[in-house]
Amino acid sequence: MKLLRMTIVFAAAMLVAHSVFALCAHQPVQGSYSTNNATMIGGRASEAFCSGAGPGVMGNMQNAMSWNGAVLGNQWTLSGMAIDAAGAVVSSQYFDAFGNGYIDYITNYTGGSFWLSGAGAWGDGLGDFTGPVTYYNVGTKVSYIGWFPIGATSNISIRGTFDACNYCFIDYGIANSLLMWSSSDGPPMPANYPPFLCGATTGELHEVCCVTIHILCNPTATEESSWGAIKELYR
């Protein structure tokens, strides 16, 4: 029986060792990429009012693309993130007696996908990269003068997993955006922004700047955990 257990442990260990060294054939180059070091470019985004009810409502969808001043989406895209059931949640607010102040909102989104051009600094020479967005959170400050909203700025946090290599992640991504136009402003709608998703005819348009993503690949984390479980089972 002891010999049998040792054989099972040895076979399991060989499988784990094999998985450790079976690296993905197509994986991004690890590192930090940013508009600050010129390895990324900024972009533009739309938020579609899918139900027509206005901003911050469950189901509204974002569509973001890089913008080099001439072409949308030639370096990166983020598309299909939808506001969750909680909607935009007020986290803090302040107003003076004259209606000057702000409201801070926190909004979580679900779903969505990313695309990164293989020609980017993260490329491995084997093509583009895609994957699901696993976390998308937006913190927005809406500023008011005389009870009238005059602008909105947002901080965006992103995470994702690469389809081609599921041990590679966008470990974190951050960006800032500035509201440029809303349907409530009336026509004309500015050109060269990502289209509204979900067939919506109303929404908002944003300028995206200061983009940073950190890519991490860790092929051994799961295998180390599995080997520990094997030792506990058969010791």
N, C-alpha and C positions, 0 to 999 in steps of 0.2 A: 504494500500500500504506500509506504514511504517513497519507494522508487517511482510509483505511478504519479504521486503528487509532484515529485521533483521533475518528472517528464512534462507534466502539464504546465508547471511554472516556467520551465525552460522554453516550451513551445510558445507560451503567452509572451514571454520576454522577447522572443525572436520576432513575433508579430509587432510588438510595440517598437522595437528597434527599427523594423522595416518602415513603420509609419513615420518615425522620426526623420529618416533619411529620404522618404519619398516626397521631396519638395515639389511644389507646383512648377509646371513648365512655363507658366505665364503669370508673373507676379510683379507688382509695382516696386519701384525702388523706394526703400524706406527713407524717411526724412521729413523735414518741415519745409513747406512751400508757401510762399507768401507774396503779396503785392509789395511788401517791404523789401524783399530781396530780388524782385523782378522775375521770380519764377512762376508767378500767377498774375492774371489780370482781373480787374474788377468786372462788374456786370450790371445787369438790369433785371428787374423782377416784376411780375404782375400778381395780384391777388384777386381772383374771381369771386364775385358775390354770387355763389351758385344758386342760392334760393332767392336772390334779389333783395335780401333783407338788410344789406349793409355790412360794414366791417365787423370783425370779431365774432362772427356767427358760426356755429357748428357747420362743417361741410365746406366752408370757403376753401379754395384751393390755390396754392402758390405754384408759380412757374418761373424759374430763374435761369438765366443764361449769361455766360461771359459776353463782354462787349468790348471790342477793340477800337471803337470809333467808327467802324465800317460794317462789321459782320457780327451777328449774334450767334453765340453758341459754338464757336470754333475751338474753344479750349475746355469748357466744362458746362454741364447743365445739372440742375436739380428740379425735378418735376413731379407733380402729383401729390404733394403733402397737403393733407386736409385737416382743418381745425377739429379737435376732438369734441366729445360731448359736453365738456365743461365750458367751451367757448373762451373768450378773452376774460380773464379774471383780474379784477382790480387789486393791485398789491399795495398801493399807497396813492394818496392824493393831497393836494393843498390848493386852497384858493383864499385870496384876501377879499376884503369887502367889495372890491371893484370887479371881481371876477377874473383876476389875473392869477394864473397858477398852472397846475399840471395834473394829469392823471397817469399813473404807471399801470401798465397791463402786463400780465404774463399769459402767454398762449402756447399750448402744446399742440403739435400736429402729429398725425399718424400716417403711415404709408409713404409712398413716394420712392423715387429711384434717382441715382446719380449716373452721370457719364463723364469720364475724363479722357481727353485725347491722349493717345499713345505717343504723340509728338511732344507732350509736356516733359518737364524735367524728371518726372516720376516714371517715364516710359522705359520699358525693357526691350524695345525694338520688335515686339511681337504683336502689336496691335493696341486697340483702345481698351478701356476698362469700363465696366458697368457694375451695378450692384444696388441692393435695397438701402434706403435710408432707414436707420434703426432708431434715430432720435433726432427730433427737430423741435427746437424751442425758441420762441421769440419774446424778448422783453421790449416793450414799446413805451416811450414817453410821449404823450400828446400834450403840447403846450397851448395855453389859452390866454387871450387878452380880451377883457370885457366879456367873458363867458363864451367867446368865439374861438374855436380851434384854429390855430395859425400854422401848425406844423407838427410832424411826428418823426421821431428818430427811433431806430430799433437796433438792438443787439441780438444776433442770431447765433445759436449753437447747433452743431451738426455732428452726427456720427453715422457710420455706414460700414457695410461688409462687402468685400469684392467677390463677384460671382466666380471669377476665374480661379480664385484662391481663397478659400473660406477661413484661412488663418491670417489673412491680411485685412486690416481695418483702416478706415478713416478714424483714427483713435480720438481725434477731436477736430472740429472745424469751427471757426468763428468768422463773423463778418458784421459789418455795420450797414444800415440802409437808411435812406432818407426818402420820405414820401414826396413825390414830384407832382402827382395828378390824381384826382379822384373823380368819379362820375358826377359827384355833386358840384364839381367845378364847371361842368358843362363843356360843350365842344369848343375848339377841336381837341380830339384826343391825340396826344403826341405820338409820333411815328417811331419805329425801330425799338419797340419794347416787346417782350415775349407775349404771345396772345393769351387771352383769357381761356382757361380750361372749363370743362363741364358745360360748354355751350352758353356760358354766361355772356351777357351784353353789358354788364356793369361791373365795376371793380376799382382797383387802385393800381398805380404804377409807381415803382420805387427805383432809385439809383443805389447800387450796391458797391461798397468800397471796402478797403482794408481787409481783404480776404486772406485767411491763413488756414491751411490744413496740415495735419500731422499724420503721416502714414506709418503704421506699425505692422510688421509681420512677425508672428511668434509661432513657429511650427511645433514647438516642444511642450507648450503649457498643458495641453490636454493629455498628451502621452505620459508626462510625469505624474499627473493625477491618477491615470489609469494604472500605472505600475505600482503606485502606493496601494491601490485597492487590491491588486492581484496579490501582493505580499501579505496583506491582512487576511485574505481569504484562504491562502494555502500554506501559511507558515506552521 
